[in-house]
Amino acid sequence: MLYPKFRNALATIIFCALILNTAQSSTRSDAMASSPQPYPFDPAEQLVYEGQFSKLLLRGVKVVELKFTANRAASNAAPDSQSQTTNFLFTGEATAKGFFSKLFGLHFHYRSESTVEQNSFNLLRTSTLDEQGKRRRTSETIFDRTENRVVWTQRNPDASPQEPSRVVESPLVDKTYDLISALYFLRTQTLAPNLQFELLISDSGRAYRVPVRVVGSKKIKSVLGNVVATQIEIGVFGKDRPVEGDGQMSVWITNDKRRIPVLARITSDLGTLEITLKKATGGTTS
């Protein structure tokens, strides 16, 4: 049946639609650690998107609203500690919306929070809430650079206390990102046309290598006006990728100082999902 399959895959697809990394991540991160650069989303920013689904006779039906927020968060170090640092808290949230949701029972809410050390941009922790109808799951991922390991723990908040949690441990590879932190890290980068590389994304305790190709730039009409944006193709579909099956994905990110993703388009056997920026507040204003 199409729609249960669509419901189960959609939360993963819409977040994959807005993630990237860069082939120059290691050299850039070292520079950021020694000499912090201004960030386009600092000190606070919110981006709101609308996702429209099309298949056969269905055209441009609103199915999801996405919100991405960036804020500063204090670290857990003692106030008088010389290691006191400032962290970023990045939040991504997706909620089913529209008549299509009501008609086919497509009800879901997905929220992910990423804690990232500001200067090095090292990912410290990811927490998620996944609600699909009456089913709820929470998870926490700890990126332990002392022990060089990733520990992912999933819990059922509605289960009895005796029900064990799911735990997955794996080696920590330097410059591993989750879906949300990869989006924000990308926005600190400069992308060159025809550049091809791989990104390393951690999801549910597993690391995925995803090929990326920078296509080029063009003008796009958006809520920000007519902007020049860079198109990137992301290979998230396929065997040993975040999304199984066949499909294509492209993202367009503005070339100005704000580096905002204004459009994403995902095509698969389920149909086409187009995600468009509807509102942007805070962050760099010029």
C-alpha positions in Angstrom: 0.0 0.0 0.0 1.4 3.4 -1.0 0.6 5.7 1.9 1.9 3.7 4.9 5.2 3.3 3.0 5.1 7.1 2.2 4.4 7.9 5.9 7.3 5.8 7.2 9.8 7.1 4.7 8.9 10.8 4.5 10.5 12.0 7.8 13.8 10.6 6.7 13.5 12.0 3.1 12.7 15.5 4.0 15.6 15.9 6.4 18.0 14.2 3.9 16.8 16.8 1.4 18.5 19.6 3.3 21.8 18.1 4.3 25.3 18.4 2.8 28.9 18.5 3.7 32.1 19.5 1.8 35.2 17.9 0.5 37.2 20.6 2.3 35.7 19.9 5.7 38.8 18.9 7.6 40.9 22.0 6.6 38.0 24.3 7.2 37.2 22.9 10.6 40.8 23.2 11.7 40.7 26.9 10.7 37.5 27.4 12.6 38.9 25.8 15.7 41.9 28.2 15.8 40.1 31.4 14.6 36.3 31.3 14.8 34.5 32.8 11.8 31.2 34.6 11.8 28.3 32.3 11.1 25.3 33.2 8.9 22.9 31.7 11.4 24.4 33.3 14.5 23.2 34.3 17.1 19.7 33.0 16.3 17.8 32.1 13.2 14.6 30.3 12.1 13.8 28.9 8.7 10.3 27.7 7.8 9.5 25.5 4.8 6.5 23.9 3.1 6.6 20.5 1.4 4.3 19.8 -1.5 3.7 16.3 -2.9 2.9 15.5 -6.6 2.0 12.1 -8.2 -0.2 11.4 -11.2 -3.3 13.6 -10.8 -2.1 15.0 -7.5 -0.3 18.3 -8.0 1.3 20.5 -5.4 -0.6 19.1 -2.4 0.8 20.4 0.9 1.9 17.6 3.1 4.5 18.9 5.6 5.8 21.9 7.4 9.4 22.1 8.4 11.1 24.4 10.9 14.9 24.8 11.4 16.2 26.9 14.3 19.7 27.8 15.4 20.5 29.2 18.9 23.5 29.4 21.2 23.6 27.1 24.2 26.0 27.1 27.2 28.3 24.1 27.6 28.2 21.8 30.7 31.7 22.9 31.8 32.0 24.7 35.2 31.6 28.5 34.9 35.2 29.1 36.1 36.6 26.4 33.9 39.2 27.4 31.3 37.6 24.9 28.9 34.3 26.8 29.0 32.9 27.0 25.5 29.8 28.0 23.7 27.7 25.4 21.9 25.1 25.7 19.1 21.7 24.0 19.5 20.3 23.2 16.1 16.7 22.0 15.9 14.8 20.6 13.0 11.1 19.8 13.1 8.7 18.3 10.6 4.9 18.0 11.0 2.3 16.6 8.7 0.0 19.3 7.3 -2.9 19.9 4.9 -5.9 18.1 3.5 -3.8 15.3 2.1 -2.8 14.4 5.7 -6.4 14.2 6.9 -7.6 12.3 3.9 -5.0 9.5 4.0 -4.3 9.4 7.7 -0.7 10.8 7.2 0.0 11.9 10.7 3.6 12.4 11.9 5.8 14.7 13.9 9.5 14.5 13.9 11.9 16.6 16.0 15.7 16.5 16.1 18.1 18.5 18.3 21.8 18.7 17.6 24.4 20.1 20.1 27.5 21.3 18.4 30.7 22.9 19.8 30.9 26.3 18.2 34.6 26.7 17.4 35.4 23.2 16.2 31.9 22.4 15.0 32.2 18.9 16.5 28.9 17.2 17.0 28.4 16.3 20.7 24.9 15.0 21.0 21.7 14.3 19.0 18.2 13.8 20.5 15.1 12.9 18.5 11.3 12.5 19.0 9.6 10.5 16.3 5.7 10.3 16.4 3.8 8.4 13.7 0.1 8.2 14.7 0.0 6.6 18.1 3.6 5.3 17.8 6.2 7.3 19.7 10.0 6.8 19.9 12.7 8.9 21.5 16.4 8.5 20.9 19.7 10.0 22.0 23.1 9.7 20.3 26.3 10.6 22.2 29.5 11.3 20.2 32.2 10.5 22.7 35.6 11.7 21.4 37.4 10.5 24.5 36.5 6.9 23.8 36.1 7.5 20.0 32.7 5.9 19.9 29.1 6.7 19.0 26.3 5.4 21.3 22.8 5.5 20.0 19.9 4.7 22.4 16.3 4.4 21.4 13.4 4.2 23.9 9.6 3.7 23.8 8.3 6.3 26.2 4.9 4.4 26.3 6.4 1.0 27.2 6.7 -0.6 30.6 9.9 0.2 32.5 11.0 -3.5 32.0 11.2 -3.1 28.2 14.8 -2.8 27.2 16.1 0.1 25.1 17.7 -0.4 21.8 21.4 0.4 21.9 23.8 0.6 19.0 27.6 1.4 19.4 30.0 2.2 16.6 33.4 3.7 16.1 33.5 7.5 15.9 35.0 8.9 12.7 36.2 12.5 12.9 34.0 15.0 11.2 30.9 12.8 11.4 27.7 14.8 11.4 24.0 14.1 11.9 21.4 15.4 9.4 20.8 18.8 11.0 24.4 19.7 11.9 25.5 18.8 8.4 23.1 21.4 7.0 24.5 24.2 9.2 28.1 23.2 8.7 27.6 23.4 4.9 26.4 26.9 5.2 29.9 28.0 6.4 31.4 26.6 3.2 32.2 27.8 -0.3 31.1 25.3 -3.0 32.8 25.2 -6.4 30.9 24.1 -9.6 31.5 20.4 -10.6 32.9 19.5 -7.2 32.3 15.9 -6.3 32.8 14.4 -2.8 31.3 12.1 -0.1 29.8 13.1 3.2 29.6 11.0 6.3 26.3 11.1 8.2 25.4 9.3 11.4 21.8 8.1 11.8 20.5 5.6 14.3 24.0 4.6 15.3 25.1 3.9 11.8 27.4 5.9 9.5 26.5 6.4 5.8 28.8 7.6 3.1 26.7 9.7 0.6 28.1 11.0 -2.7 27.5 14.7 -3.5 27.9 16.6 -6.7 27.8 20.4 -7.1 26.0 21.2 -10.4 26.2 25.0 -10.7 24.3 28.2 -10.0 21.1 29.8 -11.4 18.6 32.5 -10.4 15.6 31.2 -8.4 12.4 33.1 -7.5 12.0 32.7 -3.7 10.5 34.3 -0.6 13.8 36.2 -0.3 13.3 37.6 -3.8 15.2 36.6 -7.0 18.3 34.9 -5.7 21.3 33.2 -7.2 21.5 29.7 -5.7 23.8 26.7 -6.1 22.3 23.3 -7.1 23.7 20.2 -5.4 22.7 16.6 -6.2 22.8 14.3 -3.2 22.9 10.5 -3.5 20.9 9.5 -0.5 19.0 6.8 -2.3 20.2 3.2 -2.8 21.8 0.3 -1.1 23.7 1.2 2.1 22.3 4.7 1.9 20.0 6.6 4.3 16.9 5.9 2.0 16.5 2.5 0.3 15.3 2.3 -3.3 15.6 4.5 -6.4 15.4 8.2 -6.4 17.0 11.6 -7.0 17.5 14.6 -4.8 18.6 18.2 -5.4 19.0 21.2 -3.1 19.5 24.9 -4.0 21.4 27.1 -1.5 21.8 30.9 -1.9 25.2 32.2 -2.8 25.0 35.3 -0.6 26.2 35.7 3.0 23.1 34.0 4.5 23.7 30.7 2.6 20.1 29.7 3.0 18.6 26.5 1.4 15.7 27.9 -0.5 14.5 24.8 -2.4 14.8 21.0 -2.4 13.3 18.5 -4.8 13.1 14.8 -4.2 11.8 12.3 -6.9 11.2 8.6 -6.2 8.6 5.9 -7.0 6.5 7.5 -4.3 6.2 10.7 -6.3 7.9 14.1 -6.1 8.3 16.1 -2.9 9.2 19.8 -3.4 10.3 21.8 -0.3 10.2 25.6 -0.5 11.4 28.2 1.9 8.4 30.3 3.2 10.0 32.4 6.0 13.5 33.3 7.2 14.1 35.4 10.4 17.3 36.3 12.3 20.8 35.3 11.3 23.0 37.5 9.1 20.9 40.2 7.5 23.2 41.3 4.7 
